[in-house]
């Protein structure tokens, strides 16, 4: 049930890369990526076009990384 979920995320120190990952049986695939700028906020409602052609009833998870990798970051918000 990922379609229709609302993201509201704020990064405080460095840009944060947010990946939506399809969790397959053997392979996990990044299907969408968003960037939360340092000191900024993003609002996103996930739609079918964000799923990379996979079914909306499949399993997905969010992965958070600093951009560039290795930088410290802080993020807060809601996924609902």
C-alpha positions in Angstrom: 0.0 0.0 0.0 2.7 2.5 -0.9 0.6 4.4 -3.5 -1.0 7.5 -1.9 1.5 7.6 1.0 2.6 11.1 1.8 6.2 12.0 2.6 7.0 15.2 4.5 10.7 15.2 5.2 13.1 17.9 6.4 16.9 17.7 6.4 18.9 19.8 8.8 22.6 19.6 8.0 23.3 18.1 4.6 21.3 17.0 1.6 19.7 13.6 2.1 19.0 11.1 -0.7 15.7 9.2 -0.3 15.3 6.0 -2.3 12.1 4.1 -2.7 13.2 0.5 -3.1 11.2 -2.4 -4.5 11.9 -5.5 -2.3 11.9 -8.4 -4.7 12.5 -12.1 -3.8 16.2 -12.0 -4.9 16.8 -8.5 -6.2 16.1 -5.2 -4.6 15.6 -2.3 -7.1 15.6 1.5 -6.5 12.4 2.6 -8.3 12.4 6.3 -7.3 14.8 8.8 -5.8 14.2 12.2 -4.2 16.6 14.7 -2.6 15.9 16.7 0.5 18.1 19.8 0.4 20.0 20.8 3.6 17.7 23.1 5.6 14.9 22.2 3.2 11.7 20.2 3.1 10.1 18.0 0.5 6.4 17.0 0.2 5.6 14.1 -2.0 2.6 11.9 -2.6 3.7 8.5 -4.0 1.9 7.6 -7.2 1.9 4.5 -9.5 4.4 6.3 -11.8 6.9 6.2 -8.9 6.9 2.4 -8.7 9.1 1.7 -11.8 6.4 -0.6 -13.3 6.1 -2.8 -10.3 2.8 -3.6 -8.7 1.5 -1.3 -6.0 0.8 -4.4 -3.7 4.4 -5.5 -3.8 6.8 -4.8 -0.9 8.7 -1.5 -0.8 10.9 0.3 1.7 12.6 3.7 2.0 16.4 4.0 2.2 18.1 7.2 3.5 21.7 8.3 2.7 23.6 11.5 2.8 24.6 13.1 -0.5 27.5 12.7 -1.1 27.7 9.4 0.8 29.5 9.5 4.1 28.4 13.0 5.2 26.6 13.2 8.4 22.9 14.1 8.2 19.8 14.5 10.2 16.3 14.1 8.9 12.9 14.2 10.4 9.3 14.1 9.2 6.5 11.8 8.5 5.6 9.0 6.1 1.9 8.3 6.2 
